[in-house]
């Protein structure tokens, strides 16, 4: 008998116009929307296969809500993973993810939650206000995943959500002492086992950095 998919509830958070809906719709439906104005939050469903196991991902998109009120206590109930999105073209949106994460930790009453930090809109690299290194350093300080993506160009979208599942599963099954001792050694950057590692000088340590991008138009 086939194993039933594991349900994983994921929430996408960030300031307005960073591309939360664009990322979610691109992943779920394989299309890019440059204008999307929902009046209420929306949940999409898609199956993700990771390490031979199917996961039924329920992805909550909080677009349409003011960035100062997008997170409340119910967003901390039953959520397995948090995707925090900023635009690489907006310094303010980068600062906002700091505030959002603090709210998450306050509501959950924990010191850490499964998180992927996302720098969206790499297609607008010429307008960049936040460097790759800044995103990498912030994620490293949080002990979480980091990836840059473009919803417009469909770059790193699947990888983003696979990273989220990997982070949730890592959180649910902490590594043993032996795992930790080998975890920090340089390893193959393309190995799935390194998805919760980090890139520096071509080697993996604590924070994955995946970056692709080209010039293009604004994502919403």
C-alpha positions, 0 to 999 in steps of 0.5 A: 500500500502506498504511503499517504502524503504527509501534510505540511502547512507553509505560510508565505510572509513579507512586505507588500509587493515583494512577490509573495503571490507571484512565487506561490502561483508560479509554483502551484500553477506554473504561470507568472502574474504581475498583478494580483490583489486578493482581499483575503489570504489564499491557500494553494495545494501542491504535492512535493516529492522529497527523498522518496516521500510525498508531501501534501503542501498547503501553502498560505499566501498572505498577500493583500494584507498590510505588512504590519498586520499580516501575522497574528496568533492563528498563523502560529497554529498548525504551521510547519514552515515559514517562507519569509520573502523580501525583494532584492530591490527594496531595502525596506522589505529586507528590514521588514523580514526582521520584524516578521520573524520576531513576531513569529518567535513571539507567537510560537514561544520558541527560539527557532522555527523552520524558515526559508529566507527568500530574496525575490526579483533577481530578474531586476538585479540592476536595481538591487538594494540588498546584496547576496551576502546580506541575505546570506549573513542574515540567514546564517544568523537565524540558522535557516535556509537562504535562496534568491529567486525570480517568480517572473523567470521561474528561477529557483521556484521549485527549489525554494519549496523543496528547501522548505520541506527539507527544513521542516523535516530537518526540524522534525528530525534533529541531526545526531552528534555524529551528523553534526560533526560531519555536517560542517565539512565541505561537501558536494554543493549539488547533493540533496544532503547539502540543502540545509548547508551553506555556501562560501567559496564553493563549499557548503557550511551553514547556509545554502545560497542559490542565486539566479537572475537576469534583467526584466520587469517588476514582479508583484 
